[in-house]
């Protein structure tokens, strides 16, 4: 349904500027879910009369910055009273402190506040700001009224903070509580012509199992090796290729999460492990087993959409997961039959000849003594998600297998 908005409000919507731009940081929006699902949301149902402060680390730098707020899955208008951007102060890990000398208020069509219609995003005006590659920035967002977290990001791998009142310009947040997800802030864009590479995936791209607050997901390591290129991490924990629950299915988010990124030139597609692992587990106990041909058709549809827009589509093989989530409420995530499916999918990704390039994450992480399991030195401990060393190996695999990225 096309929404009617005023010309002034339309100017705040997420539009690509005529000036060369790239996405320097991204957290893919996802819809809230009900209490009947296997995992809690781990964020409050709403914020009201409060400030939310979130830290992020850029990939590429630039001389001006735009911040995008998302109400993509909202059911009501989202009113934001104020948004401030500053350099993060304090330790290299978690910190609610900012450098007040760098604090700047953002505007939207020249105004300090914005109301975002349901189903829409809002992009700030360009803020002159000398953003350095790989530096940490803090976005502080004030909500004067009630703002339900119907659009959020579950796996932040970064501590956020919530405090009462409008403290968007405060040096630190006294009396704050912590936030383990992300609320409404989805994108930071910088001016630049290095282009954007999107990592579209699930919790393995989102960085589950990495050290929180230390930027050790595989797209983080990739950003360290590719100066000048924007890396947009569009991983969503629990995301699937063909079905929706923790994030909508890949075909529904390929447009906003990939094709709509400014300067997008390539996408690394690593998704499908949850399509295989979820059925028959506590995540999706009634779902039928994954169908290899259906998964292949799902990949083909994404490849076609990317190529139609001149975007290079790079396939990533699914990593080993024997024993995943064993002795947890999600036991049954792996089985010998599911391993057969993974191997069949990987054979098509490697040898089907349909992707523009292939990154063999499976080969990079598997145990030579048992191809169904991850090498222990790369395993976070749950046998599904890599740890820091595993994510570093994944970034190295991208550069080895796609040197022209």
C-alpha positions in Angstrom: 0.0 0.0 0.0 1.4 3.4 -1.0 1.2 5.9 1.8 0.4 9.5 1.2 2.8 12.0 2.9 3.4 15.7 2.8 6.3 17.1 0.7 8.1 18.2 3.8 7.8 14.7 5.4 8.8 13.0 2.2 12.1 14.9 2.3 12.9 13.0 5.5 12.3 9.5 4.0 15.2 7.3 3.2 16.3 8.5 -0.3 19.7 8.2 -1.8 21.4 11.6 -2.2 22.7 12.7 -5.5 26.1 13.1 -3.7 28.1 9.8 -3.7 27.3 8.0 -0.5 28.0 4.6 1.1 26.7 2.7 4.1 29.3 2.7 6.8 27.3 0.9 9.4 24.0 -1.1 9.4 21.8 -3.1 11.7 19.0 -4.7 9.7 15.5 -3.9 11.1 13.3 -6.7 12.1 9.7 -7.0 13.4 8.8 -7.7 17.0 7.3 -11.1 17.7 4.8 -12.5 20.2 5.3 -14.3 23.5 4.6 -17.7 21.9 8.0 -17.8 20.2 10.9 -19.9 21.6 13.1 -16.8 22.3 12.4 -13.6 24.2 12.9 -10.3 22.5 15.3 -9.1 25.2 14.2 -5.4 24.8 11.5 -3.5 26.5 8.1 -3.4 24.8 8.4 0.4 24.4 10.3 3.5 25.5 8.5 6.6 26.7 10.0 9.9 27.8 13.4 8.4 27.6 16.8 8.6 25.8 18.2 5.6 24.0 22.0 5.7 23.5 23.7 3.3 21.1 27.3 2.8 20.2 28.5 1.7 16.7 31.7 1.3 14.8 32.0 2.7 11.3 33.6 0.9 8.4 34.4 3.7 5.9 35.0 7.3 6.9 33.8 10.5 5.4 33.4 14.2 5.8 29.6 14.1 6.3 27.2 11.7 8.0 23.5 10.8 7.8 21.7 8.7 10.3 18.7 6.6 9.3 15.9 5.7 11.8 13.5 2.9 10.9 9.8 2.4 11.6 9.7 -0.3 8.9 7.6 -2.7 10.9 5.7 -0.1 13.0 2.0 0.0 13.2 1.7 3.6 14.3 3.7 6.8 13.6 7.0 7.0 15.5 7.8 10.5 16.9 11.4 11.2 17.7 12.1 14.4 19.7 15.9 14.7 19.2 18.8 12.8 17.8 22.5 13.6 18.6 25.7 12.2 17.2 29.1 12.2 19.0 32.3 10.4 19.2 32.2 7.7 21.9 34.3 8.2 25.0 35.5 5.8 27.6 36.9 2.3 27.2 37.2 0.4 24.0 34.4 -1.9 25.0 31.1 -0.8 26.5 30.6 2.9 27.3 27.7 5.2 27.8 30.0 8.3 27.7 30.5 10.6 24.7 33.0 13.3 23.9 30.9 16.4 24.5 33.1 18.5 22.3 32.0 16.5 19.3 28.3 16.3 20.1 26.1 17.5 17.3 22.3 17.6 16.9 20.9 16.0 13.8 18.0 17.5 11.8 15.4 16.1 9.5 14.4 18.5 6.7 15.8 21.2 8.9 13.9 20.3 12.0 15.3 18.7 15.2 12.4 16.2 15.5 10.6 13.9 13.0 7.5 11.7 12.9 8.0 8.6 10.8 4.9 6.9 9.3 4.5 3.2 9.8 6.4 1.2 7.3 8.8 4.0 6.5 12.4 5.1 7.4 13.7 8.6 8.0 17.1 9.9 7.0 18.7 12.9 8.7 20.1 15.8 6.8 23.8 15.5 6.0 25.8 16.6 9.0 29.4 17.9 8.4 31.4 15.6 10.6 34.9 14.3 10.1 34.2 10.6 10.5 37.3 8.4 10.6 37.3 4.8 9.3 36.7 2.2 12.1 36.0 4.8 14.8 33.2 4.5 17.3 30.3 6.9 17.3 27.3 7.2 19.6 23.8 8.0 18.5 21.5 9.3 21.3 17.8 9.3 20.4 15.1 11.0 22.5 11.5 9.8 22.6 9.1 12.4 24.2 6.1 10.0 24.0 5.6 6.3 23.9 7.5 4.5 21.2 6.7 0.8 20.9 9.7 -1.4 19.8 7.8 -2.9 16.9 11.0 -2.3 14.8 14.2 -3.3 16.4 17.4 -5.4 16.0 17.8 -8.4 18.3 21.5 -9.3 18.1 23.3 -6.1 18.7 26.6 -7.5 20.1 26.9 -4.1 21.6 25.7 -2.7 24.9 23.2 0.2 24.6 21.7 2.4 27.3 18.2 3.8 28.3 17.7 6.7 30.7 14.8 8.8 31.7 14.3 12.2 30.2 15.9 14.0 27.2 19.6 13.3 27.8 20.6 13.2 24.1 23.4 15.8 24.7 24.5 14.5 28.1 28.1 13.5 28.5 27.0 10.2 30.2 23.7 8.7 31.2 23.3 8.6 35.0 20.9 6.0 36.3 20.7 4.2 32.9 19.7 0.6 32.3 21.3 -1.5 29.6 19.9 -2.4 26.2 21.1 -5.6 24.5 19.3 -5.0 21.2 19.0 -2.0 19.0 16.1 0.4 18.8 15.2 2.2 15.6 18.7 3.3 14.5 19.4 1.2 11.4 22.0 3.0 9.3 24.9 5.4 9.2 25.8 6.7 5.8 28.9 8.7 4.9 29.9 10.6 1.8 32.3 8.6 -0.3 32.7 6.8 -3.6 34.2 3.5 -2.4 30.9 1.7 -2.6 29.1 -0.6 -0.2 29.4 -4.4 0.3 26.4 -6.0 2.1 26.7 -9.1 4.2 23.3 -10.7 4.1 22.8 -13.5 6.6 21.7 -14.8 9.9 23.2 -15.0 13.4 26.6 -16.1 12.0 26.8 -12.8 10.1 25.2 -10.9 13.0 28.1 -12.2 15.1 26.5 -14.4 17.8 29.4 -16.0 19.7 31.8 -13.1 19.2 33.0 -11.0 22.2 30.3 -8.4 22.8 31.3 -4.7 22.4 34.6 -5.6 20.7 33.5 -5.6 17.0 34.6 -9.1 16.2 32.0 -10.2 13.8 33.3 -11.4 10.4 32.0 -8.2 8.6 33.9 -6.2 11.3 37.1 -8.0 10.5 36.4 -7.5 6.8 36.0 -3.8 7.3 39.5 -3.7 8.8 40.9 -5.2 5.7 39.0 -3.1 3.1 39.7 0.6 3.9 37.4 3.0 2.0 34.7 0.4 1.3 31.5 0.5 3.3 30.5 -2.8 4.9 26.8 -3.1 5.7 26.1 -6.0 8.2 22.6 -7.2 7.3 22.7 -10.3 9.5 19.7 -11.1 11.6 19.8 -13.8 14.2 17.4 -16.5 13.3 16.9 -15.3 9.7 16.0 -17.8 7.0 16.1 -17.9 3.3 12.5 -19.0 2.7 10.6 -18.3 5.9 9.9 -15.5 8.3 10.0 -15.3 12.1 13.1 -13.6 13.5 13.2 -11.2 10.6 11.3 -11.6 7.4 12.5 -14.1 4.7 15.4 -13.1 2.5 13.2 -12.3 -0.6 11.2 -9.7 1.4 14.3 -7.9 2.8 16.6 -8.2 -0.1 15.3 -4.8 -1.5 15.7 -2.6 1.6 18.6 -4.5 3.2 20.7 -4.9 0.0 19.5 -3.1 -3.1 18.5 0.1 -1.4 22.0 0.6 0.2 23.7 3.6 -1.3 26.6 2.7 -3.5 25.9 -1.1 -3.2 28.2 -3.0 -5.5 28.2 -6.5 -4.0 26.4 -8.8 -1.5 27.9 -11.8 0.3 25.0 -14.1 0.8 25.4 -16.5 3.8 21.9 -17.8 4.7 20.1 -21.1 4.9 21.5 -22.8 8.0 18.3 -22.0 9.9 16.1 -23.3 7.0 17.9 -26.6 7.6 18.3 -26.6 11.4 15.0 -25.1 12.6 12.5 -27.7 11.4 11.8 -30.3 14.1 13.5 -28.2 16.8 11.9 -26.0 19.4 12.3 -23.1 16.9 9.9 -24.6 14.4 8.6 -28.0 15.6 5.9 -28.4 13.0 7.9 -27.2 10.0 8.7 -29.9 7.3 12.4 -30.7 6.6 14.2 -28.2 4.3 13.9 -29.0 0.6 17.1 -28.6 -1.3 15.4 -27.7 -4.6 13.3 -25.0 -2.9 16.4 -23.5 -1.3 18.2 -23.4 -4.7 15.2 -21.6 -6.2 15.4 -19.1 -3.4 19.0 -18.4 -4.1 18.4 -18.1 -7.8 15.7 -15.5 -7.2 18.1 -13.4 -5.2 20.9 -13.8 -7.8 18.5 -12.6 -10.5 17.4 -9.5 -8.5 21.0 -8.6 -7.8 22.2 -9.0 -11.3 19.3 -6.9 -12.6 20.6 -4.0 -10.6 24.3 -4.6 -11.5 25.1 -5.9 -8.0 27.6 -8.8 -7.7 26.1 -11.7 -5.8 28.6 -13.8 -3.9 27.5 -17.1 -2.4 28.8 -18.3 0.9 28.8 -22.0 1.7 27.0 -23.0 4.9 29.4 -23.8 7.8 29.6 -27.1 9.7 27.2 -27.5 12.7 27.4 -31.0 14.0 26.2 -31.0 17.6 24.8 -27.5 17.4 22.9 -26.4 20.5 23.2 -29.9 22.0 22.0 -30.2 25.6 19.9 -27.0 25.3 16.2 -26.6 24.8 17.0 -26.5 21.0 18.5 -29.9 20.8 17.7 -31.5 17.5 18.9 -28.5 15.5 21.5 -30.8 13.9 20.9 -34.4 12.7 22.6 -36.7 10.1 19.7 -36.0 7.7 20.2 -32.3 8.1 23.9 -32.7 7.4 23.0 -34.4 4.1 20.9 -31.4 3.2 23.7 -29.0 4.0 26.2 -30.9 1.9 23.8 -30.9 -1.0 23.2 -27.1 -0.8 26.9 -26.5 -0.5 27.6 -28.6 -3.5 25.2 -26.5 -5.6 26.7 -23.2 -4.2 30.2 -24.3 -5.0 29.6 -26.0 -8.3 26.4 -24.7 -9.7 28.1 -21.8 -11.5 25.2 -19.4 -10.8 26.8 -17.1 -8.2 29.2 -14.4 -9.5 31.7 -15.8 -7.0 31.8 -18.2 -4.1 33.3 -17.9 -0.6 33.9 -21.3 0.9 33.2 -20.6 4.5 32.7 -24.4 5.0 36.2 -25.2 3.9 37.6 -22.4 6.0 36.1 -23.6 9.3 35.5 -27.3 9.1 37.5 -29.8 11.1 39.7 -31.9 8.7 39.0 -34.9 11.0 35.2 -34.5 10.7 33.8 -32.4 7.9 30.4 -32.1 9.7 31.8 -30.2 12.6 33.6 -26.9 13.1 37.3 -26.9 14.0 37.3 -26.5 17.8 39.7 -23.5 17.7 37.0 -21.6 15.6 34.0 -22.7 17.7 32.4 -20.4 20.2 31.3 -23.4 22.1 27.7 -24.0 20.9 28.9 -25.8 17.7 26.8 -23.4 15.6 28.4 -20.0 15.9 32.1 -19.3 15.4 34.0 -17.4 18.1 36.4 -14.5 17.4 39.0 -16.6 15.8 36.4 -18.2 13.6 35.0 -14.9 12.4 38.5 -13.7 11.6 39.0 -16.8 9.5 35.7 -16.1 7.7 36.8 -12.6 6.8 40.1 -14.0 5.5 38.2 -16.5 3.4 36.3 -13.6 1.7 39.5 -11.9 0.8 41.1 -15.1 -0.4 38.2 -16.4 -2.5 37.0 -13.0 -3.8 40.2 -10.9 -4.1 38.5 -8.4 -6.4 35.8 -7.6 -3.9 
